[in-house]
């Protein structure tokens, strides 16, 4: 059983301020004996501001500071940041701690619902998995969750659980879509799917760019049978779940969703 904490926060426009929030949240999660602490997409700095001035490489000071926090508490930390690219930035998940320092660049960019992420963000191309205490984790970011083929490929790479940091855009029906998509990707793969979202800024009275996808909350964990095991509300919070990879195997045997594929 791998204990994972999801920290639902509202990022600010200041990476240094957000780093201190990570420090506090990791300490709180580590006190509950977690091995992995997950933060949302855009933890480094929220959407709705210019991202390029804040972008740093994985060996830059912001990511190294997060690595230091992970090492201090002997955990793996997953947090959304932005790294330099081709005049744009990359929307990167920093995966650091327990002897590794990795990055996953978001593959599917949010050119949808009137927003064009690709104007400022370059897409990634490579999948990422890593193992903690014998449990293989896959990684995806926000809009990636609308693409089941990515999740099936992560399952084929051995993932028993897929971590999905997000900064979900608000709007009519969007919370329902988020719930359906988390559970559907779990059913597609038999994997645990752990969606960790930015909290709804309105829950704390935070003023943000209303056109930017700055989060709705409702971080959700579903098992491979599509059953919701944990869910937060709109506001900030921390939820800890135990991930049992045997549930993944049972779900795959029961549904045949991977073994019975005929296309793809």
C-alpha positions in Angstrom: 0.0 0.0 0.0 1.5 3.3 -1.2 0.3 6.4 0.7 0.0 9.4 -1.5 -1.1 12.9 -0.5 -2.9 15.3 -2.8 -2.4 18.9 -1.9 -5.1 21.1 -3.4 -3.9 24.7 -3.3 -4.4 28.0 -5.0 -1.1 29.1 -6.5 -0.1 32.8 -6.5 1.8 34.9 -9.1 5.0 34.6 -6.9 7.1 31.4 -7.3 8.9 32.2 -4.0 5.6 32.4 -2.2 4.4 29.1 -3.8 7.7 27.5 -2.8 6.9 28.3 0.9 3.5 26.8 0.4 5.0 23.6 -0.9 7.3 23.5 2.2 4.3 23.8 4.5 2.2 21.3 2.7 4.9 18.7 2.3 5.6 18.9 6.1 1.9 18.4 6.8 1.6 15.4 4.4 4.8 13.8 5.7 3.4 13.9 9.2 0.7 11.5 7.9 3.4 9.0 6.7 3.0 9.6 2.9 5.6 8.6 0.4 4.4 10.8 -2.4 3.1 14.4 -2.2 1.3 15.7 -5.3 0.6 19.3 -6.1 -1.4 20.7 -9.0 -0.4 21.9 -12.5 1.0 25.4 -12.4 2.1 25.2 -8.8 5.2 27.3 -9.6 3.0 30.2 -10.8 -0.7 30.2 -11.7 -2.1 30.7 -15.2 -3.3 34.1 -16.2 0.1 35.8 -15.9 3.0 35.9 -18.3 4.8 32.5 -17.9 8.0 33.0 -19.8 9.7 35.3 -17.2 9.2 32.6 -14.5 10.4 29.6 -16.5 13.4 27.8 -15.2 15.2 24.5 -16.1 14.9 21.4 -14.0 18.4 22.2 -12.6 17.4 25.8 -11.8 16.9 27.2 -8.3 13.1 26.7 -8.0 13.2 23.0 -8.8 16.3 22.5 -6.7 14.6 24.0 -3.8 11.6 21.6 -4.2 14.2 18.8 -4.4 15.6 19.9 -1.1 12.2 19.9 0.5 11.5 16.4 -0.8 14.9 15.2 0.5 14.3 16.8 3.9 11.1 14.7 4.4 12.2 11.6 2.4 9.3 11.8 0.0 8.7 12.1 -3.7 7.2 15.5 -4.7 5.2 16.1 -7.9 4.6 19.8 -8.8 3.7 21.7 -11.9 6.2 24.2 -13.1 7.3 25.9 -16.4 10.6 25.2 -18.1 12.2 27.2 -21.1 11.5 26.1 -24.7 11.5 27.4 -28.2 10.5 31.0 -27.3 7.6 29.6 -25.5 7.7 27.5 -22.3 6.9 23.9 -21.5 4.3 22.9 -19.0 6.4 20.5 -16.9 5.7 18.2 -14.0 8.6 18.2 -11.7 9.0 14.7 -10.1 11.7 14.9 -7.5 12.9 13.1 -4.4 13.8 9.5 -3.3 16.9 9.6 -5.5 15.4 11.0 -8.7 14.9 14.4 -10.3 12.7 14.1 -13.4 10.3 16.1 -15.6 7.2 15.3 -17.7 6.3 17.9 -20.3 2.5 18.1 -21.0 1.8 16.4 -24.3 -1.8 17.6 -25.1 -2.1 21.4 -24.9 -5.4 23.1 -23.9 -6.5 24.7 -27.1 -10.2 24.3 -26.2 -13.1 26.2 -24.6 -11.7 29.5 -26.0 -8.2 29.1 -24.5 -5.0 28.6 -26.5 -2.3 27.1 -24.4 -0.2 26.4 -27.5 0.3 30.2 -28.0 2.7 30.3 -25.0 3.4 26.6 -24.3 5.3 24.0 -26.5 4.1 20.4 -26.3 6.1 17.5 -24.9 6.5 14.2 -26.6 7.8 11.7 -24.0 5.9 9.5 -21.5 7.2 9.3 -17.9 6.9 6.5 -15.3 8.7 5.9 -12.1 8.4 3.5 -9.2 8.0 4.1 -5.5 8.2 1.2 -3.1 7.4 -1.2 -5.9 4.4 0.7 -7.3 4.9 2.2 -10.8 3.4 5.6 -11.2 2.6 7.3 -14.6 2.1 11.0 -15.1 -0.2 13.2 -17.1 -1.3 16.8 -16.9 -4.8 18.3 -16.9 -6.0 18.3 -20.6 -4.1 15.0 -21.1 -7.0 13.3 -19.3 -9.2 13.7 -22.4 -7.0 11.4 -24.4 -7.4 7.7 -23.3 -4.6 6.5 -25.6 -2.0 8.2 -23.4 -3.4 6.5 -20.3 -3.4 3.1 -22.0 0.2 3.6 -23.0 1.1 4.4 -19.4 -0.6 1.2 -18.3 1.3 -0.7 -21.0 4.5 0.8 -19.5 3.6 -0.8 -16.2 1.8 2.0 -14.3 -0.6 0.8 -11.6 -1.5 4.4 -10.8 -1.5 7.6 -12.9 -1.0 11.0 -11.2 -2.8 13.9 -12.9 -2.0 17.4 -11.6 -4.4 19.9 -13.1 -5.6 23.5 -13.2 -9.1 22.8 -14.6 -10.9 25.5 -16.4 -14.2 26.6 -14.9 -17.5 26.8 -16.8 -20.9 25.1 -17.3 -20.6 21.4 -16.9 -16.8 21.4 -16.4 -17.0 19.9 -12.9 -19.1 17.0 -14.2 -16.7 16.5 -17.1 -13.8 16.3 -14.7 -15.5 13.6 -12.6 -16.4 11.6 -15.6 -13.0 11.8 -17.1 -11.1 10.7 -13.9 -13.4 7.7 -13.6 -13.3 6.8 -17.3 -9.5 6.8 -17.5 -9.5 4.6 -14.5 -11.9 2.2 -16.1 -10.0 2.3 -19.4 -6.8 1.1 -17.8 -7.6 -0.5 -14.5 -5.2 2.1 -13.0 -5.8 4.2 -9.9 -6.2 7.8 -11.3 -5.3 10.6 -8.9 -6.4 14.0 -10.1 -4.9 16.8 -8.0 -6.4 20.2 -8.9 -5.9 23.8 -8.2 -8.5 24.9 -5.6 -11.2 27.3 -6.8 -9.8 30.8 -6.2 -13.3 32.0 -5.3 -13.2 29.7 -2.3 -10.5 31.9 -0.7 -11.5 35.2 -2.3 -8.5 35.2 -4.6 -8.7 37.5 -7.6 -7.5 35.9 -10.8 -7.8 36.4 -14.6 -11.3 35.1 -15.3 -10.3 33.9 -18.8 -7.5 31.6 -17.5 -8.0 28.0 -16.3 -7.1 28.7 -12.6 -8.9 25.7 -11.1 -12.2 24.5 -9.7 -10.9 22.2 -6.9 -12.6 18.8 -6.6 -9.4 16.7 -6.5 -10.5 13.1 -7.1 -9.1 9.7 -6.7 -10.7 6.7 -8.5 -9.7 3.1 -8.5 -9.6 0.8 -11.5 -13.2 -0.1 -11.1 -14.1 3.6 -11.5 -15.1 3.9 -7.9 -14.3 7.2 -6.2 -12.1 6.6 -3.2 -11.5 10.2 -2.2 -12.7 13.7 -3.3 -12.1 17.2 -2.0 -14.4 20.2 -2.3 -13.8 23.5 -4.0 -11.4 25.0 -1.4 -7.9 24.2 -0.4 -7.2 20.9 1.3 -5.1 17.8 1.7 -6.3 14.3 1.2 -4.2 11.1 1.8 -5.1 7.8 0.1 -3.6 4.4 0.1 -2.9 2.9 -3.3 -3.1 -0.9 -3.6 -1.7 -2.2 -6.9 -3.6 -5.4 -6.4 -6.8 -3.5 -7.0 -5.3 -2.5 -10.4 -4.7 -6.2 -11.3 -8.2 -7.2 -10.1 -9.8 -4.5 -12.1 -7.9 -5.4 -15.3 -8.9 -9.1 -14.9 -12.5 -8.2 -14.3 -13.1 -5.7 -17.1 -10.6 -7.0 -19.7 -10.3 -3.4 -20.9 -6.6 -3.9 -21.8 -6.4 -7.6 -22.6 -9.4 -7.5 -25.0 -8.3 -4.5 -27.1 -8.5 -5.1 -30.8 -7.4 -1.6 -32.0 -4.6 0.6 -30.9 
